[in-house]
């Protein structure tokens, strides 16, 4: 028998940590998939995603139109949960490139277009549908000039309709420019877990991984009328003479019945100084950085204003009153109690159980879950762990986090229930309600929207199999974890109130104006910190733009938390000062009412910024998703305000001596 060295494990872990640290110092690349290097002549196939339009927001399959199919048949790429929920459908395509070989290639000629195909092509063209192509995990980028300003888009149109014309023309010739960086094996080896994994760069043999990296993918589409008789003599991937894009409509390929459409493309490889880690910079260019900073400064002004009010409440009013109260003897306190006014009068009612207490516990539990999911997701995204190169990972990460944070939601909901009721009886019902309240709302809305998408044969519709997957995740992970959290909540010590509650509730004096008016007005302050960033988020979702300023979003989120807490505390104190002891729900909706303004702003965005959105179906989809977002924001911000107000009230009345 050998003797084990007790220091061996610690030395092993220290050595492993040191090795990883050295590797990390040599280069740690977060955004995107691991690097592919290609030798000259290597075949690379592009992929195609769903057809999308900012006019309809209904994605459709690429092969729903009469495009050339690949030689080996259509094969779907493996997709993660986030991609499926976003309506992505990534298929293989016939577009084949040979590394660093410039060529003009013939693909195929369709059969004579029938009436249905012509109708569908015209409809997709008029609805401004875009073809989304991917090469080596990079989306195809197109540059265009509007009013003298150069703008960039991802994808290219299905076709176009000239001004003052009823004819439509199909895009059937593509000019690709592939930017490549010549890589001479400067001692970098990529270690990854798959195409969408992150990459660790380490020192290695200089001969390894030499070749070319793809660092850019640009497409210039045009419509060309080919001679179908001459084209049908070619086979797929035959080289043909260079094609020039015509300016005259007579030389463009019109969409009409009995027309045969020939598809061709040309590719040019251009060497670039762009390095692999920087290849996504062109897609993630942050426009309007000053606007983001203005948003943050605006939020800071609101915070300092509210912080000043809270400072006055605590240091001048509350502290002064408590000091005077504590300096008096018992007889003087009794006499003073008769002359008291404001928040000190409701000392026997301030912790009286609110109406619909179970619903409050459920909403606070769900709010904690949503807030935790948002904070962790944005922190990971801000540090680059959720790159846009990994399509769908942001949404997938959010869902996984939400599922596992159910344990915290159950714990908070049940512990609040125990505090309000003084007993654990009924905790299972509360836990079940916490696990089903927000997911149930989302499930109902998504089901209604899914029927709409199904009726339109859109790839955005969730397949039945995915429904079963989501239900399984819900009832096999989220619900059990929430029940476990609820059980732990019954074992935790209930929060003890610092004062006793009278048996007979105190009458609340009549108000000149309804208190809900003040509660609704309070939501404007958190909204003021949020609305500028909200514009960029809505633009990224509905106008197909990349959103990658998560650093700004993290700052705005932290400022929003502070503003919600301050607004709720100030409003709670104002209600207590007018002897209104029913502060529970008002504290929740003081900050939670920001969701109303978010939803109204979404409607404003639909009317004024999404003017191209056509048809009632698209508007219903937009409003449905906006409603889900508004409910999530209400639960999250309301919970932040409520918990801060609860702490404030508990601290305030724990300082009062009561016999």
Secondary structure, DSSP 8 states (H G I E B T S, - for coil): -----TTHHHHHHHHHHHHHHHHHHH-EE-SSS----B-TT-EEEEEE--BB-TTT---B-GGGSS----TT---B----HHHHHTT---EEEEEEEETT--EEEEEEE-----HHHHHHHHHHHHTT-EE-EEETTEE-EEEEEETTEEEEEESEESEE--TT----EE--EEEEEEEEEEE---S-EEE-SSTTS-EEEE---TTTT-EEEEEEEEEEEE-----HHHHTTS-TT-B-------SSGGGS-B--TT---EEEEEEEEEE----GGGTTTTTS----HHHHHHHHHHHHHHHHHHHHHHHIIIIIIIHHHHHHHHHS-HHHHHHHHHH--GGGGGTTTTTS--TTHHHHHHHHHHHHHHHHHHHHHHHHHHTTSS-TTSTTHHHHHHHHHHHHTHHHHHHHHHHHHHHHHSS-TTHHHHHHHHHHHHHHHHHHHHHHHHHHHHHTT-TTS--HHHHHHHHHHIIIIIHHHHHHHHHHHHHS-----SS---SS-------SS-HHHHHHHHHHHHHHHHHHHHHHHHHHHHS------HHHHHHHHHHHHHHHHHHHHHHHHHHHHTT----HHHHHHHHHTHHHHHHHHHHHHHHHT-TT--SHHHHHHHHHHHHHHHHHHHHHHHHHHHHHHHHHHHHHHHTS---
